Amino acid sequence: MSELKYALVYLELKPDYAKINNLPVKLPLLVQDYKKAVEENKIPLETILRGLEAQYEVQPDEYYASYLVFYLYEKFKKLLEEEDLKGAEIYLQKAASVIKDYRFHFYYGLLLKKSGQEELAEMELKQCTKENPTFAYGFYELGNLMFERKVYDEALDNFMKAIEVKKDFILSYLKIADVYMENGRYEEALDFLNQALKIDKNFAPAYLRLGVIYNQLQRYKDAYLILNQATELENVDFEIYYNLSFTLQKLGRHREAKLAIEKALEKNKEDFILHEYSLILKNLGFFQEAIDVEEQAFEIANDDNKDLILITLLKLSTIIEDIERVEKYYDLLQKEELENSAILFYFFSTLSQNNIKDAKYILEQNKETLYFESLIEKLNNLDVYIDKLENMTNKRISDSILNSITEIGTIDGKELSERLKAKGYNGIALAWLKEDNLQEAKSKPEGVGILTNALLLSGFNYALSERVNSMVSNLLWKDGEGLAFSKLLQKFYIDRVFGEKSPLEIFVEQNLEEVKDMNYKLSKVLVDYDIITMDYDTLMETKMNNFEDAVKVFISALRLDFKTKYIENDEFKDKNVKDVLEFVLNLNDF
């Protein structure tokens, strides 16, 4: 009597369940697996395979062979995903020993691709499509392979063939868009992405790519609409929120950008997301929070991102005047390609501590790096120049600011509003100062003189100018274009006070990207500096109705070449215009 090799039991499945899971209605299971499957009410992949393999060995008919091959390939895919290439090949060969058809070439192509044998993978995938020219996934994976090898014509051809075979094959529409995006053919990419959404209106990857393209085309309003719509979908990927945050920053909606990137971080805490979060916090004036987040980014940063994060950490440490951190990050940045940026912030930090002797030494040792040619003379006569800056201020405004500074170094907006009012200052800006920062962003540059006076009070302290600029602009304008405009004024202040005195063309070139990151619309105005200049008579009649007007006035002021005393008694239709002119002309003469 022969020894019993297998004891099989047939588990009867409901037809619908069997059909959905591609199982026979009578599923063969080993006796030792049957009891466990019934008790746990689930059938693991390994259990199914053991039963089907035993059944096929006992009775190698076509009926069970088809199910066995299907689940051998399922096991292959699982092992391939787990990077177990040897194990995957074992199951691939098992499947081939039962039935070898186009599927073998398909999965063997994927295995070869995974192991880096791209040319052999191409041959197997082409054999797959030859044996079954109606198998859309064969063309799709061949397209993916060619795309990764940057053979874009063949990639596109195969993705198109996949669609010819299966009209609603949504992944191919997506990859066709990727090919067009990779080659800068954005309009054609948009067409295929929109076709994908006609197939499935909840297909999140299409929304993401649409948002990326609109951002690339600087169509930020369109990007916002599509990415914001995508946030309503289920299981939204972090990339949707990350790109939405980018879009909102370009639109100058920094508080909303902060909320969006916080959503991204809930799903993925990678170094580049933390870094972007830190920059948003910085733009909103949360400097301590920004450096805490940037330090988290540095802890997990890959080598490609570490230097950028280090420079940001040094800058933030300089702004909050944390000397220990400045020394730490400066030491870490002693690399030839980063040394210039590191020296600049180390110099700013030294000067912010009123360490004039060391600041002058740094200047002397780095004349070719720090282009502050006239600064040595200013530092030798620092009291004289501090007095000059104070004499540029409007005393009723500067005194109000100084008397509204709290014990922790912030500015009390309500206190400032009351003090300004008591000194005869009037206007809507007084009400804005009393509001909290969660109010709607202001669209008019009212109260610009409060900001310019605050900057003049920061003297030669770069760190203080950053903090003051942020505090006042947030108190006045809350968010939006006002923050970008205030950054432009602060950059100009540093340029003039530290003695660089860049010509308009150079100044725009040096600061355009930062303004663009904070508000794209204002950066477009800045780019047109050559054609927006107004003469003095026009400026007297101009009203700054929005921040675009404010940039035009600022640029025009930079073109004027006479001293402030010539305009002191002139009547301007808009006091804010005169404030900008006085600020610019005074500093040009500093």
Legacy VTK file of the C-alpha trace (Angstrom):
# vtk DataFile Version 3.0
C-alpha trace
ASCII
DATASET POLYDATA
POINTS 590 float
0.000 0.000 0.000
1.466 3.367 -1.047
2.080 6.027 1.611
-0.454 8.911 1.706
1.267 12.090 0.462
-1.562 14.636 0.691
-4.871 14.819 2.473
-7.042 17.374 0.702
-10.337 18.896 1.762
-12.477 20.982 -0.613
-13.782 24.219 0.834
-16.941 25.339 -0.924
-16.903 29.067 -1.645
-19.744 31.368 -2.529
-19.679 31.944 -6.311
-19.411 35.740 -5.983
-16.496 35.502 -3.548
-14.783 32.917 -5.744
-15.189 35.086 -8.839
-13.878 38.265 -7.190
-10.794 36.473 -5.846
-10.214 34.299 -8.932
-10.639 31.059 -6.973
-12.347 27.761 -7.845
-15.761 27.291 -6.224
-14.372 24.145 -4.627
-11.018 25.240 -3.250
-8.602 22.413 -2.424
-6.886 22.867 0.957
-4.521 20.652 2.898
-6.254 19.129 5.912
-3.850 20.871 8.291
-4.709 24.253 6.694
-8.463 23.709 6.433
-9.295 23.933 10.146
-7.281 27.131 10.623
-8.847 28.764 7.539
-12.360 28.009 8.817
-11.629 29.209 12.360
-9.984 32.487 11.254
-12.398 33.002 8.341
-9.562 33.969 6.020
-7.392 32.167 3.520
-3.777 33.391 3.284
-1.948 33.298 -0.037
0.414 30.553 1.150
-2.548 28.381 2.195
-4.166 28.753 -1.239
-0.888 27.905 -2.963
-0.216 24.783 -0.897
-3.677 23.459 -1.681
-3.538 24.226 -5.404
-0.011 22.828 -5.784
-1.056 19.593 -4.079
-4.204 19.363 -6.196
-2.247 19.882 -9.432
0.311 17.274 -8.452
-2.457 14.787 -7.710
-4.580 15.744 -10.735
-2.760 17.980 -13.278
-5.793 19.195 -15.219
-6.271 22.550 -16.979
-9.012 23.710 -14.610
-6.833 23.846 -11.501
-3.704 24.693 -13.501
-5.099 28.114 -14.440
-5.822 28.965 -10.797
-2.444 27.660 -9.668
-0.533 29.773 -12.198
-2.499 32.873 -11.227
-1.551 32.488 -7.544
2.040 31.579 -8.313
2.289 34.930 -10.078
0.603 36.612 -7.102
3.315 35.182 -4.863
5.932 36.300 -7.412
4.587 39.902 -7.310
4.633 39.906 -3.510
8.262 38.778 -3.390
9.247 41.217 -6.135
7.735 44.067 -4.145
9.684 42.915 -1.092
12.907 42.981 -3.195
13.353 39.204 -2.769
14.486 38.645 -6.357
15.746 35.095 -5.861
12.524 34.005 -4.233
10.519 35.745 -6.943
12.417 33.872 -9.675
11.676 30.539 -8.005
7.934 31.178 -8.217
8.258 32.538 -11.745
9.836 29.268 -12.865
7.192 27.268 -10.984
4.504 29.098 -12.940
6.324 28.461 -16.225
6.524 24.738 -15.452
2.712 24.639 -15.269
1.775 27.049 -18.102
4.267 29.165 -20.020
2.557 31.911 -21.976
2.803 35.697 -22.465
2.520 36.234 -18.710
5.870 34.546 -18.135
7.610 37.018 -20.442
5.764 39.906 -18.791
6.757 39.020 -15.245
10.254 37.947 -16.260
10.639 41.380 -17.862
9.655 43.028 -14.574
12.145 40.854 -12.680
14.959 41.707 -15.098
14.107 45.397 -14.884
14.194 45.214 -11.086
17.617 43.597 -11.215
18.958 46.305 -13.535
19.084 44.202 -16.711
17.152 46.693 -18.789
18.017 45.435 -22.292
16.981 41.874 -21.437
13.851 43.242 -19.769
12.996 45.085 -22.971
13.318 41.848 -24.968
11.019 39.942 -22.618
8.363 42.668 -22.564
8.435 42.884 -26.345
7.988 39.119 -26.515
4.997 39.476 -24.176
3.290 42.033 -26.425
4.106 39.942 -29.477
2.452 36.852 -27.998
-0.531 38.835 -26.726
-1.017 42.121 -28.610
-4.233 42.791 -26.627
-2.459 42.820 -23.241
-2.467 46.524 -22.299
-0.226 46.082 -19.257
2.514 44.661 -21.469
2.651 47.842 -23.539
2.326 49.927 -20.383
5.293 48.328 -18.611
7.353 48.465 -21.791
6.507 52.163 -21.953
7.608 52.587 -18.331
10.907 50.886 -19.059
11.609 53.107 -22.059
10.568 56.201 -20.103
13.059 55.393 -17.354
15.727 54.912 -20.028
14.734 58.318 -21.461
13.785 56.801 -24.818
10.730 59.014 -24.947
9.518 58.266 -28.487
9.265 54.552 -27.789
7.778 55.177 -24.349
5.056 57.338 -25.860
4.397 54.824 -28.625
3.861 51.997 -26.122
1.636 54.028 -23.827
-0.482 54.954 -26.845
-0.731 51.271 -27.834
-1.943 50.432 -24.333
-4.784 52.924 -24.801
-5.606 51.534 -28.247
-6.016 48.122 -26.639
-7.874 49.366 -23.557
-9.528 52.758 -23.995
-10.085 53.374 -20.270
-6.554 52.335 -19.204
-6.101 55.376 -16.998
-2.472 54.726 -16.014
-1.376 55.126 -19.619
-3.046 58.523 -19.871
-1.057 59.514 -16.811
2.242 58.277 -18.203
1.648 59.923 -21.580
1.264 63.167 -19.643
4.557 62.378 -17.871
6.344 61.983 -21.199
4.990 65.310 -22.426
5.839 67.008 -19.111
9.373 65.658 -19.243
9.782 67.269 -22.645
8.127 70.595 -21.768
5.003 69.910 -23.854
2.630 71.030 -21.131
-0.478 71.732 -23.182
-0.475 68.189 -24.573
0.087 66.823 -21.065
-2.898 68.808 -19.794
-5.104 67.261 -22.479
-4.298 63.675 -21.438
-4.649 64.442 -17.729
-8.098 65.886 -18.327
-8.983 62.756 -20.310
-7.869 60.674 -17.326
-10.222 62.624 -15.059
-13.093 61.938 -17.473
-12.438 58.239 -16.877
-12.205 58.679 -13.105
-12.957 62.060 -11.528
-11.366 60.871 -8.261
-7.995 59.929 -9.771
-5.663 61.847 -7.452
-2.396 61.449 -9.465
-3.970 63.389 -12.347
-4.887 66.259 -10.024
-1.330 66.322 -8.673
0.214 66.527 -12.122
-2.248 69.185 -13.239
-1.233 71.241 -10.214
2.458 70.744 -10.965
1.985 71.816 -14.593
-0.008 74.911 -13.667
2.704 75.829 -11.167
5.322 75.272 -13.849
3.380 77.549 -16.204
3.032 80.105 -13.371
-0.744 79.761 -13.562
-0.978 79.743 -9.796
-4.692 80.448 -9.535
-5.436 77.432 -11.728
-2.999 75.344 -9.692
-4.760 76.368 -6.499
-8.198 75.463 -7.847
-7.159 71.989 -8.987
-5.005 71.117 -5.951
-7.560 72.420 -3.495
-10.178 70.295 -5.240
-7.896 67.283 -4.838
-7.815 67.715 -1.047
-11.480 66.667 -1.003
-10.579 63.194 -2.293
-10.109 60.184 -0.029
-6.604 59.165 1.082
-4.919 62.282 -0.281
-1.167 61.868 -0.730
1.274 64.276 0.944
2.373 65.582 -2.465
-1.021 67.215 -3.034
-0.648 69.276 0.148
3.052 69.958 -0.491
2.365 71.357 -3.958
-0.685 73.245 -2.699
1.521 74.896 -0.095
3.959 75.928 -2.830
1.098 77.423 -4.848
-0.292 79.340 -1.880
3.127 80.841 -1.163
3.369 82.111 -4.728
-0.068 83.649 -4.278
1.138 85.309 -1.081
-1.257 83.306 1.118
1.344 82.232 3.648
-0.956 81.335 6.522
-2.894 78.949 4.272
0.418 77.618 2.932
1.404 76.845 6.525
-1.779 74.835 7.093
-1.310 72.939 3.811
2.266 71.925 4.536
1.291 70.866 8.058
-1.149 68.457 6.378
1.713 67.180 4.214
3.839 66.631 7.323
1.077 64.585 8.955
1.535 62.112 6.102
5.285 62.363 5.459
8.022 63.986 7.560
10.818 64.142 5.007
13.638 66.661 5.258
12.592 68.759 2.249
9.034 69.153 3.591
10.308 70.227 6.998
12.659 72.675 5.279
9.803 74.275 3.333
7.741 74.441 6.514
10.612 76.257 8.207
10.760 78.838 5.403
7.028 79.506 5.688
7.365 79.994 9.441
10.227 82.402 8.800
8.140 84.414 6.323
5.398 84.663 8.925
7.864 85.831 11.565
7.906 82.655 13.690
11.697 82.567 13.809
12.157 80.331 16.865
9.629 77.822 15.560
11.341 77.961 12.153
14.748 77.055 13.576
13.269 74.221 15.659
11.694 72.726 12.523
14.872 73.239 10.471
16.863 71.375 13.110
14.431 68.472 12.787
15.037 68.565 9.034
18.810 68.503 9.542
18.610 65.441 11.808
17.052 63.363 9.030
18.511 65.170 5.982
20.103 63.270 3.147
23.498 64.471 1.949
22.057 66.428 -0.988
19.967 68.649 1.293
22.232 69.130 4.304
24.132 72.175 3.058
20.987 74.106 2.155
19.498 73.322 5.545
22.711 74.355 7.292
22.750 77.745 5.560
19.129 78.282 6.616
19.962 77.290 10.175
22.833 79.780 10.251
20.594 82.543 8.903
17.822 81.800 11.419
20.342 81.602 14.268
21.639 85.023 13.200
18.121 86.481 13.134
17.243 85.290 16.644
20.760 86.269 17.860
21.520 82.818 19.263
25.306 83.031 19.369
25.895 79.408 20.351
23.901 78.204 17.386
25.647 80.697 15.080
29.058 79.335 16.132
27.867 75.741 15.752
26.453 76.108 12.246
29.243 78.405 11.067
31.789 75.716 12.000
29.785 73.111 10.069
29.784 75.313 6.976
33.510 75.589 6.474
33.394 74.315 2.906
34.723 76.192 -0.075
31.428 76.312 -1.968
29.489 77.526 1.102
32.059 79.679 2.828
30.917 82.993 1.329
27.345 82.662 2.579
28.557 81.440 5.958
30.929 84.398 6.387
28.163 86.878 5.533
25.839 85.661 8.279
28.706 85.250 10.744
29.611 88.880 10.072
25.995 89.998 10.554
25.847 88.071 13.823
29.076 89.628 15.093
27.849 93.128 14.272
24.419 92.443 15.804
26.244 91.759 19.086
27.867 95.198 18.781
31.241 93.498 18.562
32.677 96.205 16.304
36.325 95.171 16.604
35.701 91.606 15.412
33.243 92.784 12.761
35.897 95.088 11.275
38.431 92.270 11.363
36.048 89.973 9.446
35.540 92.730 6.877
39.263 93.257 6.439
39.913 89.546 6.011
37.086 89.032 3.516
37.145 92.090 1.270
36.564 89.998 -1.837
33.621 88.173 -0.272
31.824 90.939 1.629
31.270 93.788 -0.799
30.626 96.419 1.872
33.269 98.832 0.653
32.232 101.870 2.708
31.290 99.998 5.871
34.678 100.225 7.601
34.419 104.003 7.581
30.870 103.792 8.990
31.909 101.407 11.740
34.783 103.730 12.682
32.197 106.476 13.174
29.269 104.324 14.269
27.642 106.846 16.633
27.548 109.464 13.881
25.813 107.089 11.483
23.374 105.808 14.089
22.404 109.420 14.708
21.974 109.945 10.966
19.544 107.027 10.826
17.604 108.291 13.823
17.402 111.759 12.284
15.737 110.208 9.230
12.838 109.005 11.356
9.551 110.734 11.996
9.794 111.320 15.755
6.126 110.807 16.514
6.274 107.407 14.817
9.688 106.306 16.067
8.910 107.340 19.673
5.606 105.455 19.499
7.372 102.326 18.283
10.102 102.498 20.949
7.520 102.936 23.690
5.449 99.972 22.426
8.216 97.387 22.706
7.419 94.682 25.271
9.793 93.096 27.790
10.373 90.163 25.454
11.272 92.415 22.516
8.021 92.250 20.539
5.853 95.193 19.507
2.436 95.566 21.145
0.146 96.485 18.244
-2.634 97.887 20.411
-0.194 99.976 22.417
1.441 101.254 19.227
-1.944 102.176 17.781
-2.901 104.185 20.871
0.424 106.006 21.043
0.309 106.925 17.353
-3.228 108.181 17.716
-2.203 110.319 20.708
0.538 111.907 18.592
-1.893 112.883 15.830
-1.336 109.966 13.449
-4.574 108.905 11.767
-5.787 106.419 9.202
-7.079 102.875 8.844
-3.661 101.483 9.813
-4.412 102.331 13.448
-7.330 99.884 13.424
-5.245 97.225 11.661
-2.578 97.392 14.378
-5.190 96.413 16.957
-6.365 93.328 15.056
-4.878 89.902 15.634
-2.816 88.315 12.897
-5.577 85.904 11.938
-7.556 88.678 10.295
-7.815 88.818 6.527
-4.722 90.029 4.678
-4.815 93.721 3.796
-4.666 94.684 0.148
-3.533 98.314 0.578
-0.122 99.585 1.750
-1.594 101.856 4.393
0.800 102.653 7.240
3.975 102.042 5.221
5.640 104.884 7.145
5.332 102.852 10.357
7.364 100.068 8.764
10.032 102.337 7.274
10.533 104.096 10.604
10.830 100.755 12.392
13.537 99.681 9.946
15.478 102.912 10.486
15.456 102.225 14.219
17.174 98.856 13.713
20.450 100.629 12.947
23.284 98.329 11.866
21.648 95.274 13.415
20.691 92.943 10.559
18.964 90.532 12.946
16.833 93.302 14.419
15.866 94.561 10.963
14.571 91.079 10.088
12.579 90.783 13.291
11.207 94.331 13.194
10.257 94.009 9.548
8.363 90.819 10.263
6.629 92.123 13.387
5.416 95.373 11.859
4.347 93.958 8.480
2.386 91.206 10.242
0.754 93.724 12.576
-0.197 95.980 9.676
-0.937 93.722 6.713
-1.272 90.246 8.295
-0.365 88.237 5.185
-0.396 88.443 1.407
1.379 90.962 -0.782
2.235 93.162 2.183
4.759 90.618 3.485
6.558 90.487 0.133
6.622 94.281 -0.157
7.986 94.617 3.374
10.744 92.128 2.524
11.693 94.290 -0.466
11.994 97.368 1.775
14.080 95.469 4.317
16.428 94.176 1.614
16.864 97.741 0.362
17.566 98.939 3.893
20.345 96.377 4.372
21.792 97.152 0.951
22.062 100.872 1.673
23.006 100.837 5.357
25.765 98.284 4.929
27.196 100.249 2.062
26.696 98.028 -0.946
24.453 100.570 -2.715
23.626 98.285 -5.621
22.359 99.891 -8.838
18.676 99.232 -9.472
19.364 96.499 -12.014
21.644 94.589 -9.624
19.304 95.102 -6.680
16.371 93.625 -8.618
18.468 90.701 -9.834
19.675 89.889 -6.318
16.253 89.984 -4.683
13.844 88.902 -7.386
13.756 85.214 -6.459
12.958 85.856 -2.800
10.124 88.225 -3.723
8.898 85.684 -6.282
8.827 82.971 -3.611
6.698 85.189 -1.397
4.388 86.643 -4.036
4.569 85.990 -7.735
2.369 88.933 -8.741
4.672 91.483 -7.114
7.733 89.854 -8.664
6.206 90.412 -12.125
5.965 94.129 -11.348
9.567 94.114 -10.149
10.767 92.477 -13.368
9.292 95.367 -15.358
11.351 97.967 -13.493
12.470 99.581 -16.754
8.956 100.385 -17.959
7.128 101.272 -14.744
9.192 104.249 -13.625
7.241 107.421 -12.892
8.685 110.935 -12.775
8.457 113.109 -9.673
5.404 115.098 -10.769
3.521 111.879 -11.499
4.484 110.481 -8.104
2.996 113.542 -6.386
-0.365 112.759 -8.011
-0.168 108.978 -7.526
-2.201 106.986 -5.010
-0.977 103.601 -3.810
-4.207 101.642 -4.047
-2.477 98.274 -3.797
0.950 96.749 -3.307
1.630 96.631 -7.027
1.369 100.424 -6.972
3.678 100.433 -3.949
6.378 98.505 -5.851
6.076 100.937 -8.774
6.519 103.886 -6.411
9.495 102.180 -4.743
11.193 101.509 -8.094
10.502 105.057 -9.265
12.016 106.448 -6.066
15.203 104.502 -6.753
15.512 106.375 -10.057
15.339 109.816 -8.452
18.693 111.477 -7.806
17.912 114.427 -5.526
17.881 114.778 -1.739
14.893 114.420 0.584
14.918 118.092 1.610
13.591 119.020 -1.837
10.315 117.192 -1.159
9.754 118.010 2.524
7.255 120.800 1.864
5.615 119.334 -1.237
2.001 118.185 -1.110
1.396 114.574 -2.151
-2.004 113.121 -2.943
-1.031 110.029 -0.925
1.030 110.338 2.263
2.192 106.716 1.804
3.887 107.673 -1.469
5.821 110.425 0.287
6.843 108.011 3.062
8.314 105.588 0.520
10.148 108.391 -1.298
11.633 109.798 1.901
12.774 106.329 2.999
14.468 105.584 -0.335
16.014 109.025 -0.894
17.361 109.241 2.649
19.038 105.856 2.392
20.411 106.594 -1.073
22.166 109.520 0.534
23.316 107.588 3.605
LINES 1 591
590 0 1 2 3 4 5 6 7 8 9 10 11 12 13 14 15 16 17 18 19 20 21 22 23 24 25 26 27 28 29 30 31 32 33 34 35 36 37 38 39 40 41 42 43 44 45 46 47 48 49 50 51 52 53 54 55 56 57 58 59 60 61 62 63 64 65 66 67 68 69 70 71 72 73 74 75 76 77 78 79 80 81 82 83 84 85 86 87 88 89 90 91 92 93 94 95 96 97 98 99 100 101 102 103 104 105 106 107 108 109 110 111 112 113 114 115 116 117 118 119 120 121 122 123 124 125 126 127 128 129 130 131 132 133 134 135 136 137 138 139 140 141 142 143 144 145 146 147 148 149 150 151 152 153 154 155 156 157 158 159 160 161 162 163 164 165 166 167 168 169 170 171 172 173 174 175 176 177 178 179 180 181 182 183 184 185 186 187 188 189 190 191 192 193 194 195 196 197 198 199 200 201 202 203 204 205 206 207 208 209 210 211 212 213 214 215 216 217 218 219 220 221 222 223 224 225 226 227 228 229 230 231 232 233 234 235 236 237 238 239 240 241 242 243 244 245 246 247 248 249 250 251 252 253 254 255 256 257 258 259 260 261 262 263 264 265 266 267 268 269 270 271 272 273 274 275 276 277 278 279 280 281 282 283 284 285 286 287 288 289 290 291 292 293 294 295 296 297 298 299 300 301 302 303 304 305 306 307 308 309 310 311 312 313 314 315 316 317 318 319 320 321 322 323 324 325 326 327 328 329 330 331 332 333 334 335 336 337 338 339 340 341 342 343 344 345 346 347 348 349 350 351 352 353 354 355 356 357 358 359 360 361 362 363 364 365 366 367 368 369 370 371 372 373 374 375 376 377 378 379 380 381 382 383 384 385 386 387 388 389 390 391 392 393 394 395 396 397 398 399 400 401 402 403 404 405 406 407 408 409 410 411 412 413 414 415 416 417 418 419 420 421 422 423 424 425 426 427 428 429 430 431 432 433 434 435 436 437 438 439 440 441 442 443 444 445 446 447 448 449 450 451 452 453 454 455 456 457 458 459 460 461 462 463 464 465 466 467 468 469 470 471 472 473 474 475 476 477 478 479 480 481 482 483 484 485 486 487 488 489 490 491 492 493 494 495 496 497 498 499 500 501 502 503 504 505 506 507 508 509 510 511 512 513 514 515 516 517 518 519 520 521 522 523 524 525 526 527 528 529 530 531 532 533 534 535 536 537 538 539 540 541 542 543 544 545 546 547 548 549 550 551 552 553 554 555 556 557 558 559 560 561 562 563 564 565 566 567 568 569 570 571 572 573 574 575 576 577 578 579 580 581 582 583 584 585 586 587 588 589
